[in-house]
Amino acid sequence: MKRFRIASILVVLATSHWCTSCGSNTNSSTKAQASAATAPTVEATKVASKKLSITTRLPGELQAYEAVAVFPKVTAYVDSISVDRGTRVKSGQLMALLVAPEVAAQRAEAQSKLQAAEAQRAEAEAKLASDQSTYDRLKSASATPGVVAGNDLEIAQKAAEADRARLQALREGAEAAKSALKSITEIEGYLQVRAPFDGIVTERNAHPGSLVGPATSSSGGAMPMLRVEKTARLRLIVPVPEKYATGINVGTRVEFSVPAFPSQTFAGTIARVAHSVDVKTRTMPVELDVNNSDGRLSSGMFPEVLWPVRRTEPTLFVPVSAVARTTEATFVIRIRQGNTEWVSVQTGELDGKSIEVFGGLREGDEVAVRGTDELRAGTHVVTKQVAEAATGK
């Protein structure tokens, strides 16, 4: 009887132990399934590498290809002026006629001095010819002893030499008088104000009877008589920000628009690059040549330029939504072996729905499509790959 009770107790204990093990195995399996079920599913994509090639909008300014402020060479009065604002002129065309009585007086004086110098030179040439002839005859006669005194021959020789020296001085004086007359004549030529090139008169500040003068440092803000601009060809000045100052190629065609023709697009060609950044504005001036033979565009317009932005080397891109920002950092969430990590980055330019990133990333890295600080670093996740079209790359 005692043995039967002991056996019953052992059976009950064994049964109890087996049931406990069953329960333990069941709980472990359930916990593992629960752990897998709680790992969040994250949409992921690959970091792409490509050369940036986009277009951005920059302000610009149209300027005349050549522009000249016309001042007179001498102080004078305006006798007549045949052009006005908007007049188209040809190179060398007479635009205004000036009068300066003192210049006319100076010319008359210079001409009188030249005539006097020419007369004195002619007189000196005649005297030299006479004295030289006398000396030659005396020298010939002196060959016969006792016919000519030696002193007379010496006097004749000295007279001819003196005449020759005087004639040389008078010749130089005549040349100086001729140069002075030429200078005054050239100054008189400046009284005719002519167009420096083919263009259009954009400013007129003088009228008949006005006293006008040359532009000097003492004139301060003196206004020019006229301003002439060459507008058949224009310069488009574009201040390119420093971050866009690479990859600028001379000869590239660039489009732009102006408020005066909002529905039309014009184009210019990159012709000159400053290769120097303005320290105040942090921009680099770039000039485009614009054909304006039809005269539709005007200098002074402020166009909007569709500026091409290019990189010389490939850069990394991720979806815009992949970049998370907090008060402390800008980062993307990289996923390695199912675990998340925050990678600090700097952002660059937008290219559609993708954005440039610079930092500790590499091409082909897997990143979360939607970056958020709620997805903490070190979180175990399940990734779901997203097609490139869906990420906007």
Beta strands, then each sheet from edge to edge (+ up, - down):
strand 1: 41-46
strand 2: 48-50
strand 3: 53-59
strand 4: 61-70
strand 5: 76-81
strand 6: 88-89
strand 7: 94-99
strand 8: 192-194
strand 9: 199-204
strand 10: 211-212
strand 11: 226-241
strand 12: 253-257
strand 13: 266-273
strand 14: 283-291
strand 15: 304-310
strand 16: 315-319
strand 17: 324-325
strand 18: 330-336
strand 19: 339-351
strand 20: 354-359
strand 21: 366-368
strand 22: 382-385
sheet 1: 21+ 1- 22-
sheet 2: 2+ 16- 20+ 19- 18+ 17-
sheet 3: 3+ 15- 12+ 13- 14+ 11- 4+
sheet 4: 3+ 15- 12+ 13- 14+ 11- 9+ 6-
sheet 5: 8+ 7- 5+ 10-
end
